[in-house]
Amino acid sequence: MQKKILAKRNKKRKIVFSLRPIKTKFKNFFRNKQLLTKILYTLLLLLIFRIAATITVPGVRSFNTQAATNPSSFLGLMDVMGGGAIRRFSIVALGISPYITASILMTILQSEFFPPIHRLANSGAAGRRKINIITRWLTLVFGVFQAITIAKSFETQGLLTIIPELNEPWFIYFGIPVILLSGAMFTLFLGEQITQKGVGNGTSLIIFSGVAVALPSKFKFAYEFFVLGQGNTGAFVGVINFIGYIALFLVLIFVIGYIYKSERHIPLQQTGRGLTKDNKQMSRLPIKVNTAGVMPVMFASLIVVIPLQIAQLLPVWSDSRHWIEHNMRFTDPIGLSLYTLVIFFFTIVMSILIFSPTKVTENFQKNGTFIPGIRPGDETEKYITKVLLRLAVFSAIYLAIICSSPYIEQILGMDRQITFNGLSLIILVTVSIETLNQIKTRGKSGKIAKIQKTKNNKNDSTGGLLW
């Protein structure tokens, strides 16, 4: 009996001790006023964006949301990149898609294949400022083009109804684009404010907000489809299918998060610090499995929709427009093949551009760092490139499968409102991980600063007494 009582007490103690660190973390979190202020500031700006996303462009009476929410269309992609604002044809319907297009283009132009931009990228803070200025001008150019394209597309397809007083060509081709472009600049301003004064990357969080807001309606539709009989199955089978649907969502989230955090570590040694054969004592060069991140998917999406954008500017009776609209969508074999190939190609290219084995090798030579068994210089660069290419090929296959599978499901007849958009899921997971990591980092730095301040106060008070 005594042993049983002691065992119960030990269990209770273990539970108490396991909960204490969690309670301490919560207390420290709420004590960090600076971090809380940043989080509240971020949430406030995201709330402002979500409110702006509900304000329809002045002069527009109604808008066909079914066409805009189709993920296989140009408008569907704009909806994802615009944080879901295009569903109501709001004043911020463009979102940050012009900025994303400009940023991706500038990332590619910073490679060695474009010497002028490459020199700017390597010329320090002044060069980066010039690149930022060029990016903003490109954002304006792409914003004008996308705004006019959307206005023309909506007008020709009859997706919106304008009040009679403003139903004039000047309003459709000038008034609406000006409003949309102003909304895009305002959205970019909010994103920059979040990045500078809040928590996380502002532009990513704006896209994240649109993806997160759309999730409840997707699950609601899936419940209606599977459980309430729209899937033409029995009640029990419908419940099982819905549970499987949720399980698939969780598995996809886990896989995306796992691959995002996975790294390949290359052991390193440094001259002058003593050589060792024990891998545990060596420093590491971490290479992310998915070095390119989500940029190849966004760029591939933009490449595929460029013909669709151009088609909206062609006459309705044009054969070219008819061919593009029936062959270049994500749910068409040609469009899907092009989309997959561009993802595969640019994942490899951007992995090399972002990680830059040449720069890493140069830094190794300056610092006296080397990889055991590999000669410094060209052999080191070749080895790092070889490892990076293997990871990039795996990452390219992974991104191609994740992002093309929803469109394959739609081709096979599955309802598009049930399928999970690969780009949306990757954004949802990666932005969540990055934001949480930044919150943890700032929390730790705030704690260290507080400890340092306490020590300085003690030293000041002691110094005063001695004086």
LUMSENU-191679 format. One record per residue (C-alpha): residue in one letter; x, y, z; residue number from 1. Coordinates in nm, 3 decimals, padded with zeros to 5 digits, m for minus. Layout:
BEGIN
resn, px, py, pz, resi
A, X, Y, Z, NUM
...
***
This chain:
BEGIN
resn, px, py, pz, resi
M, 00.000, 00.000, 00.000, 1
Q, 00.276, 00.245, 00.092, 2
K, 00.453, 00.174, m00.239, 3
K, 00.135, 00.246, m00.433, 4
I, 00.082, 00.574, m00.244, 5
L, 00.445, 00.679, m00.307, 6
A, 00.410, 00.592, m00.677, 7
K, 00.097, 00.811, m00.705, 8
R, 00.276, 01.099, m00.530, 9
N, 00.576, 01.067, m00.764, 10
K, 00.342, 01.077, m01.068, 11
K, 00.177, 01.393, m00.936, 12
R, 00.520, 01.550, m00.874, 13
K, 00.630, 01.465, m01.226, 14
I, 00.319, 01.630, m01.371, 15
V, 00.374, 01.942, m01.158, 16
F, 00.740, 01.970, m01.258, 17
S, 00.655, 01.924, m01.628, 18
L, 00.403, 02.210, m01.616, 19
R, 00.629, 02.459, m01.439, 20
P, 00.848, 02.544, m01.740, 21
I, 00.537, 02.610, m01.950, 22
K, 00.396, 02.844, m01.685, 23
T, 00.733, 03.020, m01.659, 24
K, 00.748, 03.068, m02.036, 25
F, 00.399, 03.219, m02.038, 26
K, 00.489, 03.455, m01.753, 27
N, 00.811, 03.564, m01.924, 28
F, 00.624, 03.612, m02.250, 29
F, 00.366, 03.847, m02.095, 30
R, 00.636, 04.031, m01.899, 31
N, 00.818, 04.122, m02.220, 32
K, 00.628, 04.443, m02.293, 33
Q, 00.836, 04.533, m02.598, 34
L, 00.760, 04.201, m02.768, 35
L, 00.391, 04.223, m02.677, 36
T, 00.376, 04.573, m02.824, 37
K, 00.529, 04.449, m03.151, 38
I, 00.284, 04.158, m03.170, 39
L, m00.016, 04.383, m03.103, 40
Y, 00.112, 04.634, m03.360, 41
T, 00.142, 04.353, m03.618, 42
L, m00.209, 04.228, m03.543, 43
L, m00.347, 04.582, m03.569, 44
L, m00.197, 04.637, m03.915, 45
L, m00.319, 04.295, m04.032, 46
L, m00.665, 04.387, m03.903, 47
I, m00.650, 04.713, m04.102, 48
F, m00.564, 04.513, m04.414, 49
R, m00.847, 04.265, m04.353, 50
I, m01.092, 04.556, m04.311, 51
A, m00.962, 04.714, m04.633, 52
A, m01.009, 04.376, m04.805, 53
T, m01.384, 04.400, m04.735, 54
I, m01.423, 04.746, m04.894, 55
T, m01.532, 04.707, m05.257, 56
V, m01.392, 04.944, m05.519, 57
P, m01.619, 05.253, m05.527, 58
G, m01.861, 05.245, m05.818, 59
V, m01.879, 04.865, m05.838, 60
R, m02.223, 04.728, m05.754, 61
S, m02.160, 04.352, m05.766, 62
F, m01.880, 04.107, m05.842, 63
N, m01.874, 03.739, m05.948, 64
T, m01.659, 03.576, m05.679, 65
Q, m01.677, 03.224, m05.828, 66
A, m01.443, 03.317, m06.114, 67
A, m01.201, 03.496, m05.882, 68
T, m01.168, 03.205, m05.639, 69
N, m01.090, 02.951, m05.911, 70
P, m00.727, 02.853, m05.827, 71
S, m00.656, 02.738, m06.183, 72
S, m00.713, 03.086, m06.328, 73
F, m00.515, 03.410, m06.334, 74
L, m00.758, 03.563, m06.085, 75
G, m00.714, 03.264, m05.853, 76
L, m00.339, 03.326, m05.835, 77
M, m00.400, 03.697, m05.776, 78
D, m00.636, 03.600, m05.495, 79
V, m00.363, 03.397, m05.320, 80
M, m00.093, 03.666, m05.358, 81
G, m00.338, 03.943, m05.271, 82
G, m00.423, 03.789, m04.935, 83
G, m00.774, 03.693, m05.046, 84
A, m00.875, 04.055, m05.119, 85
I, m00.986, 03.994, m05.478, 86
R, m01.288, 03.787, m05.369, 87
R, m01.479, 04.108, m05.299, 88
F, m01.297, 04.311, m05.564, 89
S, m01.173, 04.530, m05.282, 90
I, m00.957, 04.840, m05.298, 91
V, m00.655, 04.621, m05.205, 92
A, m00.740, 04.346, m05.456, 93
L, m00.390, 04.356, m05.610, 94
G, m00.236, 04.294, m05.270, 95
I, 00.142, 04.267, m05.293, 96
S, 00.150, 04.065, m05.616, 97
P, 00.325, 04.350, m05.810, 98
Y, 00.593, 04.368, m05.540, 99
I, 00.640, 03.990, m05.540, 100
T, 00.680, 03.989, m05.918, 101
A, 00.935, 04.271, m05.900, 102
S, 01.126, 04.107, m05.611, 103
I, 01.154, 03.771, m05.787, 104
L, 01.271, 03.940, m06.107, 105
M, 01.537, 04.139, m05.915, 106
T, 01.655, 03.820, m05.739, 107
I, 01.718, 03.659, m06.077, 108
L, 01.884, 03.975, m06.215, 109
Q, 02.130, 03.978, m05.921, 110
S, 02.299, 03.667, m06.058, 111
E, 02.634, 03.675, m06.242, 112
F, 02.450, 03.658, m06.576, 113
F, 02.350, 04.027, m06.533, 114
P, 02.674, 04.209, m06.436, 115
P, 02.531, 04.562, m06.368, 116
I, 02.273, 04.441, m06.111, 117
H, 02.520, 04.182, m05.978, 118
R, 02.775, 04.458, m05.906, 119
L, 02.507, 04.663, m05.730, 120
A, 02.412, 04.366, m05.511, 121
N, 02.776, 04.326, m05.403, 122
S, 02.849, 04.695, m05.343, 123
G, 02.728, 04.712, m04.984, 124
A, 02.448, 04.918, m04.830, 125
A, 02.448, 05.180, m05.108, 126
G, 02.399, 04.911, m05.372, 127
R, 02.115, 04.751, m05.176, 128
R, 01.941, 05.089, m05.150, 129
K, 01.960, 05.130, m05.528, 130
I, 01.822, 04.779, m05.575, 131
N, 01.533, 04.866, m05.343, 132
I, 01.460, 05.179, m05.552, 133
I, 01.465, 04.975, m05.875, 134
T, 01.236, 04.715, m05.713, 135
R, 00.985, 04.985, m05.619, 136
W, 00.979, 05.127, m05.972, 137
L, 00.930, 04.777, m06.113, 138
T, 00.651, 04.726, m05.857, 139
L, 00.479, 05.036, m05.996, 140
V, 00.518, 04.913, m06.357, 141
F, 00.386, 04.564, m06.280, 142
G, 00.107, 04.715, m06.070, 143
V, m00.014, 04.931, m06.361, 144
F, m00.005, 04.634, m06.598, 145
Q, m00.189, 04.400, m06.359, 146
A, m00.450, 04.662, m06.265, 147
I, m00.534, 04.736, m06.630, 148
T, m00.538, 04.362, m06.709, 149
I, m00.782, 04.289, m06.425, 150
A, m01.011, 04.578, m06.521, 151
K, m01.013, 04.469, m06.885, 152
S, m01.067, 04.102, m06.789, 153
F, m01.362, 04.182, m06.562, 154
E, m01.518, 04.412, m06.820, 155
T, m01.497, 04.165, m07.109, 156
Q, m01.611, 03.864, m06.905, 157
G, m01.895, 04.049, m06.734, 158
L, m01.766, 03.962, m06.385, 159
L, m01.864, 04.295, m06.230, 160
T, m02.155, 04.536, m06.247, 161
I, m02.077, 04.907, m06.235, 162
I, m02.330, 05.171, m06.135, 163
P, m02.479, 05.348, m06.442, 164
E, m02.326, 05.687, m06.356, 165
L, m01.971, 05.546, m06.378, 166
N, m02.019, 05.278, m06.643, 167
E, m01.783, 05.453, m06.884, 168
P, m01.456, 05.340, m07.052, 169
W, m01.252, 05.604, m06.864, 170
F, m01.359, 05.458, m06.529, 171
I, m01.291, 05.097, m06.631, 172
Y, m00.949, 05.162, m06.788, 173
F, m00.830, 05.453, m06.570, 174
G, m01.042, 05.496, m06.257, 175
I, m01.039, 05.132, m06.139, 176
P, m00.663, 05.078, m06.215, 177
V, m00.573, 05.394, m06.019, 178
I, m00.775, 05.273, m05.718, 179
L, m00.623, 04.922, m05.737, 180
L, m00.270, 05.059, m05.774, 181
S, m00.320, 05.291, m05.476, 182
G, m00.444, 04.993, m05.275, 183
A, m00.136, 04.792, m05.374, 184
M, 00.095, 05.073, m05.257, 185
F, m00.099, 05.097, m04.931, 186
T, m00.068, 04.720, m04.880, 187
L, 00.306, 04.739, m04.946, 188
F, 00.330, 05.021, m04.690, 189
L, 00.153, 04.806, m04.429, 190
G, 00.387, 04.516, m04.506, 191
E, 00.696, 04.735, m04.462, 192
Q, 00.566, 04.874, m04.133, 193
I, 00.509, 04.521, m04.001, 194
T, 00.861, 04.417, m04.105, 195
Q, 01.026, 04.724, m03.949, 196
K, 00.821, 04.776, m03.633, 197
G, 00.628, 04.452, m03.583, 198
V, 00.702, 04.080, m03.579, 199
G, 00.770, 03.865, m03.886, 200
N, 00.790, 03.947, m04.254, 201
G, 00.510, 04.189, m04.341, 202
T, 00.450, 04.084, m04.701, 203
S, 00.445, 03.716, m04.606, 204
L, 00.204, 03.778, m04.319, 205
I, m00.037, 03.964, m04.549, 206
I, m00.050, 03.662, m04.782, 207
F, m00.074, 03.435, m04.477, 208
S, m00.376, 03.626, m04.348, 209
G, m00.567, 03.561, m04.672, 210
V, m00.481, 03.188, m04.669, 211
A, m00.579, 03.152, m04.302, 212
V, m00.909, 03.336, m04.348, 213
A, m01.005, 03.104, m04.637, 214
L, m00.944, 02.780, m04.441, 215
P, m01.269, 02.771, m04.238, 216
S, m01.485, 02.804, m04.551, 217
K, m01.286, 02.525, m04.720, 218
F, m01.344, 02.288, m04.426, 219
K, m01.710, 02.392, m04.414, 220
F, m01.754, 02.306, m04.781, 221
A, m01.571, 01.974, m04.731, 222
Y, m01.806, 01.891, m04.441, 223
E, m02.110, 01.969, m04.656, 224
F, m01.969, 01.769, m04.946, 225
F, m01.874, 01.456, m04.751, 226
V, m02.113, 01.444, m04.451, 227
L, m02.431, 01.617, m04.569, 228
G, m02.464, 01.400, m04.877, 229
Q, m02.324, 01.616, m05.153, 230
G, m02.062, 01.351, m05.216, 231
N, m02.336, 01.091, m05.287, 232
T, m02.223, 00.866, m05.001, 233
G, m02.383, 00.736, m04.682, 234
A, m02.360, 00.924, m04.352, 235
F, m02.103, 00.689, m04.196, 236
V, m01.885, 00.679, m04.507, 237
G, m01.916, 01.058, m04.533, 238
V, m01.789, 01.107, m04.177, 239
I, m01.497, 00.870, m04.243, 240
N, m01.413, 01.059, m04.564, 241
F, m01.425, 01.391, m04.381, 242
I, m01.196, 01.259, m04.106, 243
G, m00.961, 01.133, m04.378, 244
Y, m00.975, 01.476, m04.540, 245
I, m00.866, 01.643, m04.213, 246
A, m00.598, 01.376, m04.163, 247
L, m00.463, 01.445, m04.513, 248
F, m00.448, 01.817, m04.432, 249
L, m00.251, 01.747, m04.112, 250
V, m00.014, 01.508, m04.294, 251
L, 00.055, 01.771, m04.561, 252
I, 00.121, 02.033, m04.293, 253
F, 00.361, 01.796, m04.115, 254
V, 00.548, 01.702, m04.436, 255
I, 00.583, 02.065, m04.549, 256
G, 00.702, 02.173, m04.203, 257
Y, 00.944, 01.879, m04.172, 258
I, 01.106, 01.943, m04.511, 259
Y, 01.118, 02.317, m04.447, 260
K, 01.315, 02.267, m04.123, 261
S, 01.536, 01.986, m04.257, 262
E, 01.902, 02.064, m04.320, 263
R, 02.210, 01.888, m04.455, 264
H, 02.513, 01.957, m04.234, 265
I, 02.864, 01.952, m04.382, 266
P, 03.142, 01.913, m04.118, 267
L, 03.399, 02.196, m04.110, 268
Q, 03.739, 02.256, m03.955, 269
Q, 03.945, 02.570, m03.917, 270
T, 04.321, 02.607, m03.930, 271
G, 04.481, 02.717, m03.606, 272
R, 04.212, 02.573, m03.378, 273
G, 04.335, 02.217, m03.361, 274
L, 04.229, 01.931, m03.587, 275
T, 03.994, 01.655, m03.477, 276
K, 03.847, 01.342, m03.632, 277
D, 03.541, 01.349, m03.408, 278
N, 03.242, 01.475, m03.609, 279
K, 03.065, 01.584, m03.291, 280
Q, 03.338, 01.840, m03.215, 281
M, 03.339, 01.990, m03.565, 282
S, 03.147, 02.299, m03.665, 283
R, 02.883, 02.262, m03.938, 284
L, 02.778, 02.425, m04.260, 285
P, 02.396, 02.394, m04.268, 286
I, 02.226, 02.372, m04.608, 287
K, 01.848, 02.375, m04.610, 288
V, 01.680, 02.096, m04.805, 289
N, 01.447, 02.353, m04.960, 290
T, 01.696, 02.639, m05.002, 291
A, 01.487, 02.821, m05.263, 292
G, 01.177, 02.831, m05.040, 293
V, 00.847, 02.923, m05.203, 294
M, 00.992, 03.162, m05.461, 295
P, 01.014, 02.908, m05.749, 296
V, 00.644, 02.825, m05.706, 297
M, 00.544, 03.192, m05.713, 298
F, 00.766, 03.258, m06.012, 299
A, 00.631, 02.953, m06.199, 300
S, 00.276, 03.069, m06.127, 301
L, 00.353, 03.415, m06.262, 302
I, 00.519, 03.271, m06.574, 303
V, 00.216, 03.054, m06.653, 304
V, m00.037, 03.334, m06.600, 305
I, 00.148, 03.587, m06.819, 306
P, m00.013, 03.443, m07.138, 307
L, m00.350, 03.446, m06.959, 308
Q, m00.295, 03.812, m06.868, 309
I, m00.208, 03.900, m07.227, 310
A, m00.510, 03.704, m07.353, 311
Q, m00.741, 03.929, m07.150, 312
L, m00.624, 04.225, m07.360, 313
L, m00.707, 04.050, m07.689, 314
P, m01.051, 04.071, m07.856, 315
V, m01.307, 03.811, m07.745, 316
W, m01.332, 03.668, m08.098, 317
S, m00.952, 03.622, m08.129, 318
D, m00.835, 03.265, m08.202, 319
S, m00.517, 03.328, m08.002, 320
R, m00.717, 03.425, m07.696, 321
H, m00.938, 03.119, m07.734, 322
W, m00.636, 02.886, m07.760, 323
I, m00.457, 03.041, m07.460, 324
E, m00.766, 03.029, m07.238, 325
H, m00.826, 02.661, m07.321, 326
N, m00.466, 02.538, m07.303, 327
M, m00.262, 02.753, m07.062, 328
R, m00.463, 02.721, m06.742, 329
F, m00.321, 02.518, m06.454, 330
T, m00.588, 02.252, m06.511, 331
D, m00.495, 02.208, m06.878, 332
P, m00.224, 01.951, m06.970, 333
I, m00.004, 02.210, m07.147, 334
G, m00.036, 02.470, m06.872, 335
L, 00.022, 02.214, m06.595, 336
S, 00.328, 02.069, m06.774, 337
L, 00.476, 02.416, m06.818, 338
Y, 00.402, 02.499, m06.453, 339
T, 00.573, 02.181, m06.328, 340
L, 00.879, 02.225, m06.552, 341
V, 00.927, 02.589, m06.449, 342
I, 00.903, 02.493, m06.078, 343
F, 01.163, 02.220, m06.131, 344
F, 01.402, 02.444, m06.326, 345
F, 01.381, 02.753, m06.106, 346
T, 01.407, 02.556, m05.781, 347
I, 01.752, 02.439, m05.893, 348
V, 01.855, 02.780, m06.031, 349
M, 01.734, 02.978, m05.727, 350
S, 01.894, 02.732, m05.482, 351
I, 02.234, 02.802, m05.641, 352
L, 02.169, 03.177, m05.659, 353
I, 02.054, 03.206, m05.298, 354
F, 02.318, 02.982, m05.135, 355
S, 02.601, 03.082, m05.375, 356
P, 02.872, 02.812, m05.339, 357
T, 03.127, 03.054, m05.491, 358
K, 03.079, 03.310, m05.210, 359
V, 03.083, 03.038, m04.944, 360
T, 03.414, 02.904, m05.082, 361
E, 03.566, 03.254, m05.090, 362
N, 03.466, 03.311, m04.726, 363
F, 03.617, 02.975, m04.631, 364
Q, 03.950, 03.075, m04.787, 365
K, 03.949, 03.411, m04.606, 366
N, 03.869, 03.251, m04.268, 367
G, 04.093, 02.947, m04.307, 368
T, 03.795, 02.710, m04.299, 369
F, 03.794, 02.382, m04.492, 370
I, 03.595, 02.062, m04.532, 371
P, 03.785, 01.754, m04.406, 372
G, 03.906, 01.544, m04.699, 373
I, 03.833, 01.818, m04.956, 374
R, 04.099, 02.057, m05.086, 375
P, 04.028, 02.429, m05.042, 376
G, 03.936, 02.628, m05.352, 377
D, 03.779, 02.476, m05.663, 378
E, 03.734, 02.128, m05.513, 379
T, 03.546, 02.274, m05.215, 380
E, 03.320, 02.474, m05.447, 381
K, 03.252, 02.166, m05.661, 382
Y, 03.172, 01.957, m05.353, 383
I, 02.930, 02.217, m05.207, 384
T, 02.767, 02.261, m05.550, 385
K, 02.726, 01.883, m05.582, 386
V, 02.557, 01.857, m05.239, 387
L, 02.341, 02.162, m05.313, 388
L, 02.230, 02.023, m05.651, 389
R, 02.123, 01.692, m05.494, 390
L, 01.915, 01.877, m05.235, 391
A, 01.777, 02.111, m05.503, 392
V, 01.665, 01.820, m05.725, 393
F, 01.488, 01.658, m05.428, 394
S, 01.331, 01.993, m05.336, 395
A, 01.222, 02.052, m05.698, 396
I, 01.048, 01.713, m05.712, 397
Y, 00.882, 01.778, m05.375, 398
L, 00.756, 02.126, m05.475, 399
A, 00.638, 02.002, m05.814, 400
I, 00.435, 01.720, m05.653, 401
I, 00.287, 01.934, m05.373, 402
C, 00.188, 02.222, m05.603, 403
S, 00.069, 02.029, m05.907, 404
S, m00.134, 01.759, m05.726, 405
P, m00.441, 01.986, m05.664, 406
Y, m00.465, 02.062, m06.036, 407
I, m00.426, 01.694, m06.126, 408
E, m00.713, 01.617, m05.886, 409
Q, m00.926, 01.880, m06.059, 410
I, m00.844, 01.731, m06.400, 411
L, m00.960, 01.394, m06.265, 412
G, m01.294, 01.548, m06.165, 413
M, m01.254, 01.647, m05.798, 414
D, m01.426, 01.967, m05.689, 415
R, m01.180, 02.257, m05.681, 416
Q, m01.323, 02.390, m05.353, 417
I, m01.212, 02.071, m05.176, 418
T, m00.856, 02.045, m05.308, 419
F, m00.573, 02.200, m05.106, 420
N, m00.374, 02.462, m05.294, 421
G, m00.007, 02.364, m05.262, 422
L, 00.121, 02.722, m05.272, 423
S, m00.125, 02.826, m05.000, 424
L, m00.023, 02.538, m04.771, 425
I, 00.349, 02.610, m04.813, 426
I, 00.288, 02.977, m04.732, 427
L, 00.075, 02.882, m04.431, 428
V, 00.342, 02.655, m04.283, 429
T, 00.660, 02.846, m04.367, 430
V, 00.530, 03.186, m04.253, 431
S, 00.403, 03.032, m03.927, 432
I, 00.741, 02.872, m03.853, 433
E, 00.940, 03.185, m03.942, 434
T, 00.715, 03.415, m03.735, 435
L, 00.725, 03.186, m03.431, 436
N, 01.105, 03.160, m03.459, 437
Q, 01.133, 03.538, m03.470, 438
I, 00.906, 03.572, m03.166, 439
K, 01.123, 03.322, m02.975, 440
T, 01.443, 03.498, m03.080, 441
R, 01.314, 03.840, m02.978, 442
G, 01.186, 03.698, m02.651, 443
K, 01.531, 03.561, m02.569, 444
S, 01.707, 03.881, m02.672, 445
G, 01.465, 04.080, m02.456, 446
K, 01.538, 03.853, m02.160, 447
I, 01.915, 03.890, m02.210, 448
A, 01.880, 04.269, m02.236, 449
K, 01.681, 04.274, m01.912, 450
I, 01.947, 04.070, m01.730, 451
Q, 02.220, 04.296, m01.867, 452
K, 02.027, 04.605, m01.754, 453
T, 01.989, 04.459, m01.404, 454
K, 02.365, 04.392, m01.386, 455
N, 02.444, 04.745, m01.505, 456
N, 02.209, 04.892, m01.242, 457
K, 02.384, 04.689, m00.971, 458
N, 02.726, 04.802, m01.094, 459
D, 02.609, 05.164, m01.101, 460
S, 02.473, 05.148, m00.747, 461
T, 02.791, 04.978, m00.619, 462
G, 03.009, 05.228, m00.800, 463
G, 02.822, 05.514, m00.635, 464
L, 02.877, 05.368, m00.289, 465
L, 03.250, 05.323, m00.347, 466
W, 03.283, 05.677, m00.478, 467
***
